[in-house]
Amino acid sequence: MIDNFAARAAEWDSPEKIAMTRIFVRELLQNVKLQKSWKGLEIGAGTGLVGLQLLDGINALVFEDTSQSMLEVLKAKLNGDELVEIVHGEIFEYQKQDIDLVFSCMAFHHIPDIDKALLHLSKIMKPNAVIIVGDIRTEDGSFHRFEPIPHCGFDTAHLSSQFEQAGFDVVSTHTYNVLSRERIKGKISDYEQFMLIAKKR
């Protein structure tokens, strides 16, 4: 498996990314009441910027990521007494059917086959388990202009339909943030971030 983030892992935790994940976590907590009995799964956990903020609100957490370099940075942040599991690979590597909560911030657009991923999540999540996805709405390809990715954002109506077909009931989709970045010298582009919340049937 190629580690596409090997060269960037050590400097990944930039002020911009830290601020972005805090906004996501704040929005998540405003919409979902965490339970101390829950076991969570973070898709595309990276260096743990999101998951480590939520760890105190649940019982245990699985950090999944395809980048070993990013996970090594995450491991260095752990003190050893947390109930955590680290999975290096795609989400299909995790097979236990014991998940109460799934969340993902800006990682879904890196998943090649969304339908296949959702069907797998439906299998490993308990009935009434909650999934929260934060990502960007459909954009012109400039967000990742120098690296090929499977999805240039998402049409939330279509994504909601994919969730429904995979066995989820979509609770809500809404815009929660706008990222402004200079993509062409002197030109600022805005990218809307949406949050999709769904429950496993």
C-alpha positions as CSV (number, residue, x, y, z in Angstrom):
1,M,0.0,0.0,0.0
2,I,1.5,3.4,-1.1
3,D,1.7,5.9,1.7
4,N,0.6,9.1,0.0
5,F,1.0,11.1,3.2
6,A,4.5,10.0,4.2
7,A,6.2,13.3,3.3
8,R,3.5,15.4,5.1
9,A,2.8,13.5,8.3
10,A,5.3,15.2,10.5
11,E,3.9,18.7,9.6
12,W,0.3,17.7,9.2
13,D,-1.0,19.3,12.5
14,S,-0.9,22.9,11.1
15,P,-2.9,25.7,12.8
16,E,-5.4,25.6,9.8
17,K,-6.1,21.8,10.2
18,I,-6.3,22.1,14.0
19,A,-8.9,24.9,13.6
20,M,-10.8,23.0,10.9
21,T,-11.1,19.8,13.1
22,R,-12.2,21.8,16.1
23,I,-15.1,23.3,14.0
24,F,-16.1,19.8,12.9
25,V,-16.0,18.4,16.5
26,R,-18.0,21.4,17.8
27,E,-20.7,20.8,15.2
28,L,-20.7,17.1,15.8
29,L,-21.2,17.6,19.6
30,Q,-24.0,20.1,18.9
31,N,-25.9,17.5,16.9
32,V,-25.0,14.1,18.5
33,K,-25.1,13.3,22.2
34,L,-22.2,10.9,22.8
35,Q,-22.6,8.0,25.2
36,K,-19.9,6.7,27.5
37,S,-20.8,3.2,26.6
38,W,-20.1,3.7,22.9
39,K,-17.3,2.2,20.8
40,G,-16.4,4.5,17.9
41,L,-14.6,4.2,14.6
42,E,-12.8,7.1,12.9
43,I,-12.4,6.7,9.1
44,G,-9.2,8.4,7.9
45,A,-8.1,9.2,11.4
46,G,-4.7,10.6,10.3
47,T,-2.8,12.0,13.2
48,G,-5.9,11.8,15.5
49,L,-6.8,15.5,15.4
50,V,-10.6,14.7,15.5
51,G,-10.7,11.4,17.4
52,L,-8.5,12.5,20.3
53,Q,-11.0,15.4,20.9
54,L,-13.9,12.9,21.2
55,L,-12.1,10.1,23.2
56,D,-13.3,11.3,26.6
57,G,-16.9,11.2,25.5
58,I,-17.0,7.5,24.6
59,N,-15.7,4.2,25.9
60,A,-13.3,3.1,23.1
61,L,-12.2,4.2,19.7
62,V,-10.8,2.6,16.6
63,F,-8.5,4.8,14.5
64,E,-8.4,3.7,10.9
65,D,-6.1,5.2,8.2
66,T,-4.3,4.0,5.1
67,S,-1.1,6.0,6.0
68,Q,1.3,4.3,8.4
69,S,3.2,7.6,8.7
70,M,0.1,9.5,9.9
71,L,-0.7,6.7,12.4
72,E,2.9,6.8,13.8
73,V,2.3,10.5,14.6
74,L,-1.0,9.5,16.3
75,K,0.7,6.8,18.3
76,A,3.2,9.3,19.7
77,K,0.3,11.3,21.1
78,L,-1.2,8.4,23.1
79,N,-0.2,7.9,26.7
80,G,-1.0,4.2,26.8
81,D,-4.1,4.0,29.0
82,E,-6.7,4.9,26.4
83,L,-9.0,2.1,25.1
84,V,-8.0,2.5,21.5
85,E,-7.2,0.2,18.5
86,I,-5.2,1.3,15.5
87,V,-6.0,-0.1,12.1
88,H,-3.6,0.4,9.2
89,G,-5.4,-0.1,6.0
90,E,-8.8,0.5,4.5
91,I,-12.0,0.3,6.6
92,F,-12.6,-3.3,5.3
93,E,-9.8,-4.4,7.5
94,Y,-12.1,-3.9,10.5
95,Q,-14.6,-6.8,10.8
96,K,-16.0,-6.7,14.3
97,Q,-19.7,-5.9,14.4
98,D,-19.5,-3.8,17.5
99,I,-19.5,-0.1,16.4
100,D,-21.9,2.5,17.9
101,L,-20.4,5.6,16.3
102,V,-18.6,6.3,13.0
103,F,-17.2,9.7,12.1
104,S,-15.0,11.1,9.4
105,C,-13.7,14.6,8.7
106,M,-12.5,15.4,5.2
107,A,-11.6,11.7,4.4
108,F,-14.6,10.5,2.5
109,H,-13.5,12.0,-0.8
110,H,-10.4,9.8,-0.6
111,I,-12.6,6.6,-0.6
112,P,-12.7,5.1,-4.2
113,D,-15.9,3.1,-3.8
114,I,-18.4,4.8,-1.6
115,D,-21.2,2.2,-2.1
116,K,-18.9,-0.6,-1.1
117,A,-17.6,1.3,1.9
118,L,-21.1,2.1,3.1
119,L,-22.2,-1.5,2.8
120,H,-19.3,-2.6,4.9
121,L,-20.0,0.0,7.5
122,S,-23.6,-1.2,7.6
123,K,-22.3,-4.6,8.5
124,I,-20.0,-3.6,11.4
125,M,-22.3,-1.0,12.9
126,K,-24.9,-1.9,15.5
127,P,-28.6,-1.1,14.9
128,N,-29.3,2.6,15.6
129,A,-25.5,3.4,15.5
130,V,-24.7,6.9,14.3
131,I,-22.4,8.0,11.5
132,I,-21.3,11.6,10.9
133,V,-19.4,12.6,7.8
134,G,-17.9,16.0,7.2
135,D,-16.6,16.8,3.8
136,I,-16.8,19.3,1.0
137,R,-19.6,19.9,-1.5
138,T,-19.0,19.3,-5.2
139,E,-16.2,21.5,-6.4
140,D,-14.2,22.1,-9.6
141,G,-11.2,20.0,-8.7
142,S,-9.1,22.9,-7.5
143,F,-9.2,21.8,-3.8
144,H,-6.8,18.9,-4.5
145,R,-5.4,20.4,-7.7
146,F,-2.0,18.6,-7.6
147,E,-3.1,15.2,-6.5
148,P,-5.6,12.8,-8.1
149,I,-8.5,11.9,-5.8
150,P,-11.6,9.8,-6.4
151,H,-14.2,12.5,-5.6
152,C,-14.1,16.3,-6.1
153,G,-16.5,16.8,-3.2
154,F,-20.0,15.4,-3.0
155,D,-23.6,16.2,-4.1
156,T,-25.3,15.7,-0.8
157,A,-28.6,14.6,-2.3
158,H,-26.8,11.8,-4.2
159,L,-24.6,10.9,-1.2
160,S,-27.8,10.7,1.0
161,S,-29.3,8.3,-1.5
162,Q,-26.2,6.1,-1.3
163,F,-26.5,6.0,2.5
164,E,-30.2,5.1,2.3
165,Q,-29.5,2.3,-0.2
166,A,-26.9,0.9,2.1
167,G,-29.2,0.6,5.1
168,F,-29.1,4.0,6.8
169,D,-31.7,6.6,7.5
170,V,-30.2,10.1,6.9
171,V,-31.1,12.4,9.8
172,S,-29.7,15.6,8.3
173,T,-27.3,17.3,5.9
174,H,-26.2,20.9,6.3
175,T,-23.4,23.3,5.6
176,Y,-21.4,23.9,8.8
177,N,-18.2,25.7,7.5
178,V,-16.6,27.4,4.5
179,L,-12.9,26.9,3.7
180,S,-11.3,29.8,1.9
181,R,-8.0,29.0,0.1
182,E,-5.8,30.8,-2.4
183,R,-5.6,28.3,-5.3
184,I,-4.5,30.7,-8.0
185,K,-2.3,33.6,-7.1
186,G,-4.5,36.4,-6.0
187,K,-7.7,34.4,-6.3
188,I,-9.5,33.0,-3.2
189,S,-11.7,30.0,-3.7
190,D,-14.4,29.0,-1.2
191,Y,-15.3,25.4,-0.4
192,E,-18.4,24.6,1.5
193,Q,-18.1,21.9,4.2
194,F,-21.2,19.8,4.9
195,M,-22.1,17.5,7.7
196,L,-24.2,14.4,7.0
197,I,-25.7,12.5,10.0
198,A,-27.3,9.1,9.5
199,K,-28.4,6.2,11.6
200,K,-28.0,2.5,10.9
201,R,-31.4,0.8,10.5
